[in-house]
Amino acid sequence: MFVFDCTRMIGYNDYRDFLASVRLEFDSAKGALFNEYSIIGEFPAFDPEAYDAFRHRYRNLRQVVIQKVLARFRSFLPRECLIYEFGSLTKFTDRIESDIDLTICYDSPKTEAHECAEELIDYTIATVFRQSIDNIHGKFQHYPMDRRHDALTEADNLYALQFGSGRIEYKCGPETLHENLMHIKNTRDYRSLLDGYKEKYALRCNIDCLYSIVVLENTTCHDFIGDLAALEANNDIFDDYQYEEHLYFFADAVEISSVKRAFKDTVVTMYTMIAYFRRRANWLHRYSMTMDDVFQSVVLRELFGDNYLARLRQCLLLVLFYWDKIELMLKQKGIRLSTRCHLMFSRRELNAMLYREYHTQNMMEDTESAINSLNCLISDGWRKISCMRLG
């Protein structure tokens, strides 16, 4: 078990009161929003404008929580910090149950107190969102670390926040031990952070995670976005990229992990296509890129056509719509829509489960159709790009 001593940061009762207060405020706002847009219960007809409006408002609710928790425990981190988000929440490809990709970076020597403060922040955010703490990721989690923890097993995947008059114990999801340890134990210095991004450019990997940065705080002397922009200018991460058309079909026996891969790989492939075009046509003059930037771009409308971008947006939203519905249904049954979930269901069973939740027939077939419609549009986009004269 890994124990984090938070005694000097906040009392047990004060922490429970703070957690309950933030959670109550979030649950109240979330419940009202879900009712307004009929997210739970009867299945409404898909309305892309209403659904997109819901997603923006729900994303803002989540950001309020993240900012509030960071503000409460910020004083226990070094004075000079770089704190930023990345991933689906900042690309605007997020779902209701999206992970939180949050990185805290500092050049001061990392101490146990800093480690405890970060774990306290992560646990609080995850608990408010009713997620496992391994739903929170940081960039340092993806970097190699020493071999001291190689002998640990799944039985060691236990954690506790220790307060003066009480403690909170919790577990993480299966198969997450080593990722959790990298997230907790790894370095936090800026040079290591930037070296990690240099490696991504050198290896031509994780393209979809490069352009989704929202800086929440930068009190360091480092120009993070400027350094990333320089990496982008000096490296062509797409010089060996080869698009491969892919369609997804759910068999009569469906492993949950395959559903997650179909959703995630499709959305990542779409974002990568746009990122490739961004690099070649230079239509966006800043480092980070959201899907709102894509669909509101006059340049892209002129090059791809209004009709294509409108269809791409609608197909993306429909895929995210079904992703949300399936993920929420499974979560209510204690099942995580994860690439690590190897539970098997028949297609008929999944359709029946979804029907009981949303009173709509053949949702797995509709989901498959939505995913493949988006993949067909992605292929069409690559054909359009191949006909353009790009740098």
DRENDO-1510 file (C-alpha; in Angstrom, 1 decimal, always signed):
<recs>
REC; n; res; u; v; w
REC; 1; MET; +0.0; +0.0; +0.0 .
REC; 2; PHE; +1.2; +3.5; -0.8 .
REC; 3; VAL; +0.3; +6.0; +2.0 .
REC; 4; PHE; +0.3; +9.8; +1.4 .
REC; 5; ASP; +0.6; +11.8; +4.6 .
REC; 6; CYS; -1.6; +14.9; +4.2 .
REC; 7; THR; -1.7; +15.7; +7.9 .
REC; 8; ARG; +0.0; +19.1; +7.6 .
REC; 9; MET; -2.2; +20.1; +4.6 .
REC; 10; ILE; -5.7; +19.8; +5.9 .
REC; 11; GLY; -7.6; +18.0; +8.7 .
REC; 12; TYR; -9.7; +14.9; +8.1 .
REC; 13; ASN; -13.0; +16.6; +8.8 .
REC; 14; ASP; -12.1; +19.7; +6.9 .
REC; 15; TYR; -11.1; +17.7; +3.9 .
REC; 16; ARG; -14.3; +15.7; +4.0 .
REC; 17; ASP; -16.3; +18.9; +4.2 .
REC; 18; PHE; -14.5; +20.4; +1.3 .
REC; 19; LEU; -14.9; +17.3; -0.8 .
REC; 20; ALA; -18.6; +17.1; +0.0 .
REC; 21; SER; -19.1; +20.8; -0.8 .
REC; 22; VAL; -17.5; +20.6; -4.2 .
REC; 23; ARG; -19.2; +17.4; -5.0 .
REC; 24; LEU; -22.6; +18.6; -4.0 .
REC; 25; GLU; -22.2; +21.8; -6.1 .
REC; 26; PHE; -21.1; +19.8; -9.1 .
REC; 27; ASP; -23.8; +17.1; -8.8 .
REC; 28; SER; -26.5; +19.8; -8.5 .
REC; 29; ALA; -25.3; +21.6; -11.7 .
REC; 30; LYS; -24.7; +18.4; -13.5 .
REC; 31; GLY; -28.2; +17.0; -12.6 .
REC; 32; ALA; -29.9; +20.2; -13.8 .
REC; 33; LEU; -27.9; +20.1; -17.1 .
REC; 34; PHE; -28.6; +16.4; -17.7 .
REC; 35; ASN; -32.3; +16.9; -17.1 .
REC; 36; GLU; -32.4; +19.9; -19.5 .
REC; 37; TYR; -30.8; +17.8; -22.3 .
REC; 38; SER; -32.5; +14.5; -21.4 .
REC; 39; ILE; -29.1; +12.8; -21.1 .
REC; 40; ILE; -30.3; +10.0; -18.7 .
REC; 41; GLY; -33.5; +8.0; -19.4 .
REC; 42; GLU; -35.6; +8.3; -22.5 .
REC; 43; PHE; -33.5; +8.5; -25.6 .
REC; 44; PRO; -34.0; +11.8; -27.4 .
REC; 45; ALA; -33.7; +12.2; -31.1 .
REC; 46; PHE; -30.1; +13.2; -32.0 .
REC; 47; ASP; -29.9; +17.0; -32.3 .
REC; 48; PRO; -26.3; +17.9; -33.1 .
REC; 49; GLU; -26.7; +21.6; -32.1 .
REC; 50; ALA; -28.3; +20.7; -28.7 .
REC; 51; TYR; -25.8; +18.0; -28.0 .
REC; 52; ASP; -22.8; +20.2; -28.8 .
REC; 53; ALA; -24.3; +22.9; -26.6 .
REC; 54; PHE; -24.6; +20.4; -23.8 .
REC; 55; ARG; -21.0; +19.2; -24.3 .
REC; 56; HIS; -19.7; +22.8; -24.0 .
REC; 57; ARG; -21.6; +23.5; -20.9 .
REC; 58; TYR; -20.7; +20.2; -19.2 .
REC; 59; ARG; -17.0; +20.7; -20.1 .
REC; 60; ASN; -17.2; +24.1; -18.4 .
REC; 61; LEU; -18.6; +22.5; -15.3 .
REC; 62; ARG; -15.7; +20.0; -15.1 .
REC; 63; GLN; -13.2; +22.8; -15.6 .
REC; 64; VAL; -14.7; +24.7; -12.6 .
REC; 65; VAL; -14.1; +21.7; -10.4 .
REC; 66; ILE; -10.5; +21.2; -11.6 .
REC; 67; GLN; -9.7; +24.9; -11.0 .
REC; 68; LYS; -11.4; +24.9; -7.6 .
REC; 69; VAL; -9.4; +21.9; -6.4 .
REC; 70; LEU; -6.2; +23.2; -7.7 .
REC; 71; ALA; -6.7; +26.5; -6.0 .
REC; 72; ARG; -7.5; +24.8; -2.7 .
REC; 73; PHE; -4.2; +22.8; -2.6 .
REC; 74; ARG; -2.0; +25.0; -4.8 .
REC; 75; SER; +0.0; +26.4; -1.8 .
REC; 76; PHE; +1.5; +22.9; -1.1 .
REC; 77; LEU; +3.2; +22.8; -4.5 .
REC; 78; PRO; +6.4; +24.7; -5.4 .
REC; 79; ARG; +6.0; +28.5; -5.9 .
REC; 80; GLU; +6.9; +28.3; -9.6 .
REC; 81; CYS; +4.8; +25.7; -11.5 .
REC; 82; LEU; +3.7; +24.9; -15.0 .
REC; 83; ILE; +0.2; +23.4; -14.8 .
REC; 84; TYR; -1.6; +22.4; -17.9 .
REC; 85; GLU; -4.3; +20.2; -19.4 .
REC; 86; PHE; -4.1; +18.2; -22.6 .
REC; 87; GLY; -6.1; +15.4; -24.3 .
REC; 88; SER; -9.8; +15.1; -25.2 .
REC; 89; LEU; -11.1; +17.8; -22.9 .
REC; 90; THR; -8.8; +20.4; -24.5 .
REC; 91; LYS; -9.3; +19.1; -28.1 .
REC; 92; PHE; -13.1; +19.2; -27.6 .
REC; 93; THR; -13.4; +15.5; -28.5 .
REC; 94; ASP; -14.4; +14.7; -24.9 .
REC; 95; ARG; -17.2; +12.6; -23.6 .
REC; 96; ILE; -19.1; +12.8; -20.3 .
REC; 97; GLU; -16.7; +10.2; -18.8 .
REC; 98; SER; -13.5; +11.4; -20.4 .
REC; 99; ASP; -10.3; +11.0; -18.5 .
REC; 100; ILE; -8.6; +14.1; -17.0 .
REC; 101; ASP; -5.1; +14.8; -18.5 .
REC; 102; LEU; -3.4; +17.1; -16.0 .
REC; 103; THR; +0.3; +17.8; -15.8 .
REC; 104; ILE; +2.1; +19.6; -13.0 .
REC; 105; CYS; +5.7; +20.5; -13.7 .
REC; 106; TYR; +8.3; +22.3; -11.6 .
REC; 107; ASP; +12.1; +22.5; -11.4 .
REC; 108; SER; +12.2; +22.6; -7.6 .
REC; 109; PRO; +13.4; +19.3; -6.0 .
REC; 110; LYS; +10.4; +17.0; -5.7 .
REC; 111; THR; +9.5; +16.2; -2.1 .
REC; 112; GLU; +7.1; +13.8; -0.4 .
REC; 113; ALA; +5.0; +16.8; +0.5 .
REC; 114; HIS; +4.6; +17.7; -3.2 .
REC; 115; GLU; +3.8; +14.1; -4.0 .
REC; 116; CYS; +1.1; +14.1; -1.3 .
REC; 117; ALA; -0.4; +17.4; -2.6 .
REC; 118; GLU; -0.6; +16.0; -6.1 .
REC; 119; GLU; -2.3; +12.8; -5.0 .
REC; 120; LEU; -4.7; +14.8; -2.9 .
REC; 121; ILE; -5.6; +16.9; -6.0 .
REC; 122; ASP; -6.0; +13.9; -8.2 .
REC; 123; TYR; -8.1; +12.0; -5.7 .
REC; 124; THR; -10.4; +15.0; -5.0 .
REC; 125; ILE; -11.0; +15.6; -8.7 .
REC; 126; ALA; -11.6; +11.9; -9.5 .
REC; 127; THR; -14.0; +11.5; -6.5 .
REC; 128; VAL; -16.1; +14.5; -7.5 .
REC; 129; PHE; -16.4; +13.1; -11.0 .
REC; 130; ARG; -17.1; +9.6; -9.5 .
REC; 131; GLN; -14.2; +8.1; -11.4 .
REC; 132; SER; -11.3; +6.0; -10.4 .
REC; 133; ILE; -8.1; +7.9; -9.7 .
REC; 134; ASP; -6.4; +6.2; -12.6 .
REC; 135; ASN; -8.7; +8.2; -14.8 .
REC; 136; ILE; -6.3; +11.1; -14.2 .
REC; 137; HIS; -3.1; +11.1; -16.3 .
REC; 138; GLY; -0.1; +13.4; -16.6 .
REC; 139; LYS; +2.6; +13.6; -19.2 .
REC; 140; PHE; +5.3; +12.3; -16.9 .
REC; 141; GLN; +3.3; +9.1; -16.6 .
REC; 142; HIS; +4.4; +8.2; -20.1 .
REC; 143; TYR; +8.2; +8.5; -19.4 .
REC; 144; PRO; +10.5; +5.6; -18.3 .
REC; 145; MET; +11.4; +5.3; -14.6 .
REC; 146; ASP; +13.8; +3.3; -12.5 .
REC; 147; ARG; +13.3; -0.4; -11.8 .
REC; 148; ARG; +12.7; -0.2; -8.0 .
REC; 149; HIS; +9.0; -1.1; -8.3 .
REC; 150; ASP; +9.3; -4.0; -10.8 .
REC; 151; ALA; +8.6; -6.6; -8.1 .
REC; 152; LEU; +5.2; -5.2; -7.1 .
REC; 153; THR; +2.1; -7.0; -8.1 .
REC; 154; GLU; -1.6; -6.1; -8.4 .
REC; 155; ALA; -2.0; -6.8; -4.6 .
REC; 156; ASP; +0.1; -3.6; -4.1 .
REC; 157; ASN; -2.3; -1.5; -6.1 .
REC; 158; LEU; -3.7; +0.1; -2.9 .
REC; 159; TYR; -3.5; +3.7; -1.7 .
REC; 160; ALA; -4.4; +5.8; +1.3 .
REC; 161; LEU; -4.6; +9.5; +2.1 .
REC; 162; GLN; -3.5; +9.8; +5.8 .
REC; 163; PHE; -4.9; +12.7; +7.9 .
REC; 164; GLY; -4.4; +13.5; +11.6 .
REC; 165; SER; -7.7; +11.9; +12.7 .
REC; 166; GLY; -8.6; +9.6; +9.9 .
REC; 167; ARG; -7.6; +8.1; +6.5 .
REC; 168; ILE; -9.2; +7.4; +3.2 .
REC; 169; GLU; -8.2; +4.1; +1.4 .
REC; 170; TYR; -8.9; +3.4; -2.2 .
REC; 171; LYS; -7.9; +1.2; -5.1 .
REC; 172; CYS; -7.1; +1.8; -8.7 .
REC; 173; GLY; -8.4; +0.0; -11.8 .
REC; 174; PRO; -6.9; -3.4; -12.8 .
REC; 175; GLU; -3.7; -3.4; -14.7 .
REC; 176; THR; -2.9; +0.2; -13.8 .
REC; 177; LEU; -0.2; -0.3; -11.1 .
REC; 178; HIS; +2.8; +0.6; -13.2 .
REC; 179; GLU; +1.1; +3.6; -14.9 .
REC; 180; ASN; +0.0; +4.9; -11.5 .
REC; 181; LEU; +3.6; +4.5; -10.1 .
REC; 182; MET; +5.0; +6.4; -13.0 .
REC; 183; HIS; +2.4; +9.1; -12.5 .
REC; 184; ILE; +3.2; +9.4; -8.8 .
REC; 185; LYS; +7.0; +8.8; -8.6 .
REC; 186; ASN; +8.4; +10.2; -11.8 .
REC; 187; THR; +10.4; +13.5; -12.0 .
REC; 188; ARG; +8.6; +16.8; -12.5 .
REC; 189; ASP; +11.3; +19.0; -14.0 .
REC; 190; TYR; +10.8; +21.0; -17.2 .
REC; 191; ARG; +13.8; +19.6; -19.0 .
REC; 192; SER; +12.4; +16.0; -18.6 .
REC; 193; LEU; +9.0; +17.3; -19.7 .
REC; 194; LEU; +10.4; +18.8; -22.9 .
REC; 195; ASP; +12.6; +15.8; -23.6 .
REC; 196; GLY; +9.4; +13.7; -23.6 .
REC; 197; TYR; +7.9; +15.9; -26.3 .
REC; 198; LYS; +11.1; +15.8; -28.3 .
REC; 199; GLU; +10.9; +12.0; -28.1 .
REC; 200; LYS; +7.3; +12.2; -29.5 .
REC; 201; TYR; +8.5; +14.2; -32.5 .
REC; 202; ALA; +11.5; +11.9; -33.0 .
REC; 203; LEU; +9.5; +8.7; -32.9 .
REC; 204; ARG; +6.5; +10.2; -34.8 .
REC; 205; CYS; +4.1; +9.0; -32.2 .
REC; 206; ASN; +1.1; +10.2; -30.1 .
REC; 207; ILE; +0.4; +12.8; -32.8 .
REC; 208; ASP; -3.2; +13.4; -31.5 .
REC; 209; CYS; -1.9; +14.5; -28.1 .
REC; 210; LEU; +0.6; +17.0; -29.2 .
REC; 211; TYR; -1.7; +19.9; -30.2 .
REC; 212; SER; -4.1; +19.9; -27.3 .
REC; 213; ILE; -2.6; +22.1; -24.6 .
REC; 214; VAL; -4.4; +24.5; -22.3 .
REC; 215; VAL; -2.1; +26.2; -19.8 .
REC; 216; LEU; -3.8; +26.8; -16.4 .
REC; 217; GLU; -0.7; +28.4; -14.8 .
REC; 218; ASN; +2.9; +29.1; -15.8 .
REC; 219; THR; +4.8; +30.9; -13.1 .
REC; 220; THR; +8.1; +29.4; -14.3 .
REC; 221; CYS; +10.7; +31.1; -16.5 .
REC; 222; HIS; +9.9; +28.6; -19.4 .
REC; 223; ASP; +8.1; +29.5; -22.5 .
REC; 224; PHE; +6.3; +26.1; -22.8 .
REC; 225; ILE; +4.1; +26.9; -25.8 .
REC; 226; GLY; +7.0; +28.7; -27.5 .
REC; 227; ASP; +9.2; +25.6; -27.0 .
REC; 228; LEU; +6.5; +23.3; -28.4 .
REC; 229; ALA; +6.0; +25.6; -31.4 .
REC; 230; ALA; +9.8; +25.5; -32.0 .
REC; 231; LEU; +9.7; +21.7; -31.9 .
REC; 232; GLU; +6.8; +21.7; -34.4 .
REC; 233; ALA; +8.7; +24.1; -36.7 .
REC; 234; ASN; +11.9; +22.1; -36.7 .
REC; 235; ASN; +10.4; +18.6; -37.0 .
REC; 236; ASP; +8.0; +17.1; -39.5 .
REC; 237; ILE; +6.1; +14.6; -37.5 .
REC; 238; PHE; +4.1; +13.6; -40.5 .
REC; 239; ASP; +6.9; +12.8; -42.9 .
REC; 240; ASP; +6.4; +9.1; -42.6 .
REC; 241; TYR; +2.7; +9.1; -41.8 .
REC; 242; GLN; +0.6; +6.6; -43.8 .
REC; 243; TYR; -3.2; +6.6; -43.5 .
REC; 244; GLU; -4.9; +3.2; -43.6 .
REC; 245; GLU; -8.6; +3.1; -44.1 .
REC; 246; HIS; -10.4; +1.1; -41.4 .
REC; 247; LEU; -13.9; +0.1; -40.8 .
REC; 248; TYR; -15.2; -1.5; -37.6 .
REC; 249; PHE; -17.7; -4.4; -37.2 .
REC; 250; PHE; -19.0; -5.8; -34.0 .
REC; 251; ALA; -19.2; -9.6; -34.0 .
REC; 252; ASP; -22.0; -11.6; -32.4 .
REC; 253; ALA; -19.7; -11.9; -29.4 .
REC; 254; VAL; -18.4; -8.4; -28.4 .
REC; 255; GLU; -15.5; -7.7; -26.1 .
REC; 256; ILE; -15.9; -4.4; -24.3 .
REC; 257; SER; -12.4; -3.4; -25.1 .
REC; 258; SER; -13.1; -3.7; -28.9 .
REC; 259; VAL; -16.0; -1.2; -28.5 .
REC; 260; LYS; -13.7; +1.3; -26.8 .
REC; 261; ARG; -11.0; +0.9; -29.5 .
REC; 262; ALA; -13.5; +1.4; -32.3 .
REC; 263; PHE; -14.6; +4.7; -30.7 .
REC; 264; LYS; -11.2; +6.0; -29.7 .
REC; 265; ASP; -9.3; +4.9; -32.8 .
REC; 266; THR; -11.9; +6.6; -35.1 .
REC; 267; VAL; -11.8; +9.9; -33.3 .
REC; 268; VAL; -8.0; +9.9; -33.0 .
REC; 269; THR; -7.7; +9.1; -36.7 .
REC; 270; MET; -10.0; +12.0; -37.6 .
REC; 271; TYR; -8.0; +14.5; -35.4 .
REC; 272; THR; -4.8; +13.2; -36.9 .
REC; 273; MET; -6.1; +13.9; -40.4 .
REC; 274; ILE; -6.9; +17.5; -39.4 .
REC; 275; ALA; -3.5; +17.9; -37.7 .
REC; 276; TYR; -1.8; +16.7; -40.8 .
REC; 277; PHE; -3.6; +19.2; -42.9 .
REC; 278; ARG; -2.8; +21.9; -40.3 .
REC; 279; ARG; +0.9; +21.1; -40.7 .
REC; 280; ARG; +0.7; +21.1; -44.5 .
REC; 281; ALA; -1.6; +24.1; -45.1 .
REC; 282; ASN; -0.7; +26.1; -42.1 .
REC; 283; TRP; -4.3; +27.2; -41.6 .
REC; 284; LEU; -4.0; +27.7; -37.8 .
REC; 285; HIS; -1.4; +30.1; -36.5 .
REC; 286; ARG; -1.1; +28.8; -32.9 .
REC; 287; TYR; +0.1; +25.6; -31.4 .
REC; 288; SER; -3.1; +24.2; -29.8 .
REC; 289; MET; -6.1; +23.1; -31.9 .
REC; 290; THR; -9.7; +22.4; -30.9 .
REC; 291; MET; -12.4; +20.9; -33.0 .
REC; 292; ASP; -14.2; +24.3; -32.8 .
REC; 293; ASP; -11.1; +25.8; -34.5 .
REC; 294; VAL; -11.6; +23.2; -37.3 .
REC; 295; PHE; -15.3; +23.7; -37.8 .
REC; 296; GLN; -15.2; +27.5; -37.6 .
REC; 297; SER; -12.2; +27.9; -40.0 .
REC; 298; VAL; -13.0; +29.9; -43.1 .
REC; 299; VAL; -9.9; +28.4; -44.8 .
REC; 300; LEU; -11.0; +24.8; -44.2 .
REC; 301; ARG; -14.5; +25.6; -45.5 .
REC; 302; GLU; -13.0; +27.0; -48.7 .
REC; 303; LEU; -10.6; +24.0; -49.1 .
REC; 304; PHE; -12.8; +21.1; -48.1 .
REC; 305; GLY; -16.2; +22.7; -48.8 .
REC; 306; ASP; -19.0; +23.7; -46.5 .
REC; 307; ASN; -20.9; +20.4; -47.0 .
REC; 308; TYR; -17.9; +18.2; -46.1 .
REC; 309; LEU; -17.1; +20.0; -42.9 .
REC; 310; ALA; -20.8; +20.1; -41.9 .
REC; 311; ARG; -21.0; +16.3; -42.4 .
REC; 312; LEU; -17.7; +15.7; -40.6 .
REC; 313; ARG; -19.0; +17.7; -37.6 .
REC; 314; GLN; -22.3; +15.9; -37.5 .
REC; 315; CYS; -20.7; +12.5; -37.8 .
REC; 316; LEU; -18.2; +13.2; -35.1 .
REC; 317; LEU; -21.0; +14.4; -32.7 .
REC; 318; LEU; -23.1; +11.3; -33.5 .
REC; 319; VAL; -20.1; +9.0; -32.6 .
REC; 320; LEU; -19.5; +10.9; -29.4 .
REC; 321; PHE; -23.3; +10.8; -28.7 .
REC; 322; TYR; -23.4; +7.0; -28.9 .
REC; 323; TRP; -20.1; +6.7; -27.0 .
REC; 324; ASP; -21.6; +8.7; -24.1 .
REC; 325; LYS; -24.8; +6.5; -24.1 .
REC; 326; ILE; -22.9; +3.2; -24.1 .
REC; 327; GLU; -20.3; +4.4; -21.5 .
REC; 328; LEU; -23.0; +5.7; -19.2 .
REC; 329; MET; -25.0; +2.5; -19.4 .
REC; 330; LEU; -22.0; +0.3; -18.7 .
REC; 331; LYS; -20.9; +2.5; -15.8 .
REC; 332; GLN; -24.3; +2.1; -14.1 .
REC; 333; LYS; -23.7; -1.6; -14.2 .
REC; 334; GLY; -20.2; -1.3; -12.8 .
REC; 335; ILE; -18.4; -1.9; -16.1 .
REC; 336; ARG; -15.8; +0.4; -17.4 .
REC; 337; LEU; -15.7; +1.1; -21.2 .
REC; 338; SER; -11.9; +0.5; -21.4 .
REC; 339; THR; -9.4; -1.2; -23.5 .
REC; 340; ARG; -8.5; -3.1; -20.4 .
REC; 341; CYS; -12.0; -4.5; -20.0 .
REC; 342; HIS; -12.1; -8.0; -21.5 .
REC; 343; LEU; -15.7; -8.8; -20.5 .
REC; 344; MET; -17.6; -10.5; -23.4 .
REC; 345; PHE; -21.3; -9.9; -24.3 .
REC; 346; SER; -23.3; -11.0; -27.2 .
REC; 347; ARG; -24.5; -8.2; -29.5 .
REC; 348; ARG; -28.0; -9.2; -28.5 .
REC; 349; GLU; -27.2; -8.7; -24.8 .
REC; 350; LEU; -25.7; -5.3; -25.4 .
REC; 351; ASN; -28.7; -4.2; -27.4 .
REC; 352; ALA; -31.0; -5.5; -24.7 .
REC; 353; MET; -29.1; -3.6; -22.0 .
REC; 354; LEU; -29.2; -0.4; -24.0 .
REC; 355; TYR; -32.9; -0.9; -24.8 .
REC; 356; ARG; -33.7; -1.2; -21.0 .
REC; 357; GLU; -31.8; +2.1; -20.4 .
REC; 358; TYR; -32.9; +4.2; -23.4 .
REC; 359; HIS; -35.9; +2.4; -24.9 .
REC; 360; THR; -34.4; +2.3; -28.4 .
REC; 361; GLN; -33.9; -0.8; -30.5 .
REC; 362; ASN; -30.6; -1.9; -32.2 .
REC; 363; MET; -28.3; +0.7; -30.7 .
REC; 364; MET; -25.2; -1.4; -31.4 .
REC; 365; GLU; -26.0; -1.5; -35.1 .
REC; 366; ASP; -26.6; +2.3; -35.1 .
REC; 367; THR; -23.3; +2.8; -33.2 .
REC; 368; GLU; -21.5; +0.7; -35.8 .
REC; 369; SER; -23.0; +2.6; -38.6 .
REC; 370; ALA; -22.1; +6.0; -37.0 .
REC; 371; ILE; -18.5; +4.9; -36.5 .
REC; 372; ASN; -18.1; +3.7; -40.0 .
REC; 373; SER; -19.8; +6.8; -41.5 .
REC; 374; LEU; -17.1; +8.9; -39.8 .
REC; 375; ASN; -14.4; +6.6; -41.0 .
REC; 376; CYS; -15.7; +6.9; -44.6 .
REC; 377; LEU; -15.6; +10.7; -44.2 .
REC; 378; ILE; -12.1; +10.5; -43.0 .
REC; 379; SER; -11.1; +8.5; -46.0 .
REC; 380; ASP; -12.9; +11.1; -48.2 .
REC; 381; GLY; -10.9; +13.8; -46.4 .
REC; 382; TRP; -7.6; +12.2; -47.2 .
REC; 383; ARG; -8.6; +11.9; -50.8 .
REC; 384; LYS; -9.4; +15.6; -50.9 .
REC; 385; ILE; -6.0; +16.4; -49.3 .
REC; 386; SER; -4.2; +14.2; -51.8 .
REC; 387; CYS; -5.6; +16.4; -54.6 .
REC; 388; MET; -4.5; +19.6; -53.0 .
REC; 389; ARG; -1.1; +21.3; -53.6 .
REC; 390; LEU; +0.4; +21.5; -50.1 .
REC; 391; GLY; +3.8; +22.3; -48.8 .
</recs>
